Amino acid sequence: MTSVFVGKTRVPCTVLQLDQVQVVANKTREGHGYWAVQIGAGARQGRNVTSPMLGYYEAKGIAPKADLAEFKVLNEEGLLPVGVQILPDWFQKGQYVDVRGKSRGQGFAGGMKRHGFSGQGASHGNSKNHRTIGTTGPSQGSGSRVMPGKKMPGRMGNEWVTVQNLKVMMVDNELGTVLVSGPIAGPKGRVVRIQDAKKRKAPAQPHREKALKELNERHPDAVENLQAAREKHLEMKEKRQTAPLDL
């Protein structure tokens, strides 16, 4: 984390980097039952990608991505051209966003650490039983069984956590970073998902129109490139199917 000054007020911030964020696919209500944009980030070596996924990326003319995520949109107007790269200025300075990520994994933890139990007495006959949670399956009411959802020892952390209503303090296209106020879940280097806040107003209509216009201007031939990639994919697929097998 870092901090910035707003006037004389010091605001703690988290630096988020957009690493080769591209639109990989669009999900439509006719084909998939809902509207969504599939986004890919990072890069992955081809040898670490399965053959079906290699063909999936090949048909779109995009290098394999390290992570994929979907963001639902209201209708067809929210879809974006496949292959375009999203830069930090897609977000407006001053708007509010929700950041979703996986919390830091703590491993197997007991009831006191995982759920905040106070523990048992330290003396008066208590022998080596100070941090245990006590009985879990009473004979009355539940039928001598442990009810689902009982707070017990188990894996702690590594769960999806959404921090809502974080303010965008700064965007930088050259560094590819978005600065948001406050902390987020997870350790350094963890992949997170950032989107417009659900409980706040969306960015102003002029900014949305301007961001979409700049996105299309940066990639004027996105539709042609996608069609060329699909044709090349079909050609390569036919060659692979007709190629002789090496025994």
ZIQUIPE-V167264 format. One record per pair of residues at least 24 apart in sequence whose ideal C-beta (glycine too) atoms are under 10 Angstrom apart, sorted by the first residue. I is the first residue (numbers start at 1). J is the second residue. Records with the same first field share a line. If there is no record, write none. Layout:
BEGIN
I = J + J
END
This chain:
BEGIN
1 = 182 + 183 + 184 + 188
2 = 169 + 179
3 = 169 + 179 + 181
4 = 169 + 170 + 179 + 181
6 = 167 + 169 + 181
11 = 167 + 169 + 179 + 181 + 182
12 = 181 + 182 + 183
13 = 166 + 167 + 168 + 169 + 170 + 178 + 179 + 180 + 181 + 182 + 183
14 = 99 + 163 + 166 + 169 + 178 + 179 + 180 + 181 + 182 + 183 + 184 + 188 + 192
15 = 169 + 170 + 172 + 175 + 177 + 178 + 179 + 180 + 188
16 = 88 + 91 + 97 + 99 + 101 + 166 + 168 + 176 + 177 + 178 + 179 + 180 + 184 + 192 + 194
17 = 41 + 88 + 172 + 175 + 176 + 177 + 178 + 189
18 = 85 + 86 + 87 + 88 + 90 + 91 + 171 + 172 + 173 + 175 + 176 + 177 + 178 + 194
19 = 43 + 65 + 66 + 67 + 176 + 191
20 = 62 + 63 + 65 + 66 + 85 + 86 + 176
21 = 65 + 67 + 69 + 84 + 85 + 86 + 87 + 88 + 90 + 176 + 194
22 = 60 + 62 + 63 + 65 + 80 + 82 + 83 + 84 + 85 + 86 + 219
23 = 60 + 62 + 79 + 80 + 81 + 82 + 83 + 84 + 85 + 86 + 215 + 219 + 222
24 = 56 + 57 + 60 + 62 + 65 + 68 + 69 + 70 + 82 + 83
25 = 56 + 59 + 60 + 62 + 68 + 70 + 79 + 82
26 = 73 + 76 + 78 + 79 + 80 + 81 + 82
27 = 70 + 71 + 72 + 73 + 79
28 = 76 + 79
29 = 75 + 76
30 = 76
32 = 70
34 = 70 + 72 + 73
35 = 71 + 72 + 73 + 74 + 75 + 76 + 77 + 78 + 79
36 = 69 + 70 + 71 + 72 + 73 + 78 + 79
37 = 69 + 70 + 71 + 72 + 73 + 78 + 79 + 80 + 82 + 86
38 = 65 + 68 + 69 + 70 + 71 + 80 + 82
39 = 65 + 67 + 68 + 69 + 70 + 71 + 80 + 86 + 193 + 195
40 = 64 + 65 + 66 + 67 + 68 + 69
41 = 65 + 66 + 67 + 68 + 69 + 86 + 191 + 192 + 193
42 = 66 + 67 + 68 + 191
51 = 240
55 = 233 + 236 + 237 + 240
56 = 233
57 = 229 + 233
58 = 229 + 230 + 232 + 233 + 234 + 236 + 237
59 = 226 + 229 + 230 + 231 + 232 + 233 + 234 + 236 + 237
60 = 225 + 226 + 229 + 230 + 233
61 = 222 + 225 + 226 + 227 + 228 + 229 + 230 + 232 + 233
62 = 225 + 226 + 229
66 = 191
67 = 191 + 193
69 = 100 + 191 + 192 + 193 + 195
70 = 193
71 = 193 + 194 + 195 + 196
72 = 195
77 = 212
78 = 212
80 = 212 + 215 + 216 + 219 + 222
81 = 212 + 215 + 216 + 219 + 220 + 221 + 222 + 223 + 225 + 226
82 = 219 + 222 + 223 + 225 + 226 + 229 + 230
83 = 219 + 221 + 222 + 223 + 225 + 226 + 229
84 = 215 + 216 + 218 + 219 + 222 + 225
85 = 176 + 215 + 218 + 219 + 222
86 = 211 + 215
87 = 171 + 172 + 173 + 174 + 176 + 178 + 211 + 214 + 215 + 218
88 = 168 + 170 + 171 + 172 + 173 + 174 + 175 + 176 + 177 + 178 + 179 + 194
89 = 171 + 172 + 173 + 178 + 207 + 210 + 211 + 214 + 215
90 = 171 + 173 + 178 + 194 + 203 + 207 + 208 + 211 + 212 + 214 + 215
91 = 168 + 171 + 178 + 180 + 194 + 195 + 196 + 203 + 207 + 211
92 = 168 + 171 + 196 + 202 + 203 + 204 + 206 + 207 + 208 + 210 + 211
93 = 167 + 168 + 169 + 170 + 171 + 178 + 179 + 203 + 207
94 = 167 + 168 + 169 + 203 + 204 + 207
95 = 166 + 167 + 168 + 171 + 196 + 197 + 200 + 201 + 202 + 203 + 204 + 207
96 = 164 + 165 + 166 + 167 + 168 + 180 + 181 + 196 + 197 + 198 + 199 + 200 + 201 + 202 + 203
97 = 163 + 164 + 165 + 166 + 167 + 168 + 178 + 180 + 181 + 193 + 194 + 195 + 196 + 197 + 198 + 200 + 203
98 = 162 + 163 + 164 + 165 + 166 + 184 + 193 + 194 + 195 + 196 + 197 + 198 + 199 + 200
99 = 161 + 162 + 163 + 164 + 165 + 166 + 178 + 180 + 182 + 183 + 184 + 185 + 186 + 192 + 193 + 194 + 195 + 197
100 = 160 + 161 + 162 + 163 + 164 + 184 + 185 + 186 + 192 + 193 + 194 + 195
101 = 160 + 161 + 162 + 163 + 184 + 185 + 186 + 187 + 190 + 191 + 192 + 193 + 194
102 = 157 + 158 + 159 + 160 + 161 + 185 + 186 + 187 + 190 + 191 + 192
103 = 156 + 157 + 158 + 159 + 160 + 161 + 184 + 185 + 186 + 187 + 190
104 = 156 + 157 + 158 + 159 + 161 + 185 + 186 + 187 + 188 + 190
105 = 155 + 156 + 157 + 158 + 159 + 186 + 187
106 = 155 + 156 + 157 + 158
107 = 155 + 156 + 157 + 158
108 = 153 + 154 + 155 + 156
109 = 153 + 154 + 155 + 156 + 157
110 = 152 + 153 + 154 + 156
111 = 136 + 151 + 152 + 153 + 154
112 = 153
113 = 153 + 156
114 = 151 + 152 + 153 + 154 + 155 + 156 + 157
115 = 151 + 152 + 153 + 154 + 156
116 = 151
117 = 151
157 = 185 + 186
158 = 186
159 = 185
160 = 185 + 186 + 193
161 = 185 + 186 + 192
162 = 192 + 193 + 195 + 198
163 = 192
164 = 197 + 198 + 199 + 200
165 = 197 + 198 + 199 + 200
166 = 194 + 197
167 = 197 + 200
168 = 194 + 197 + 203
END
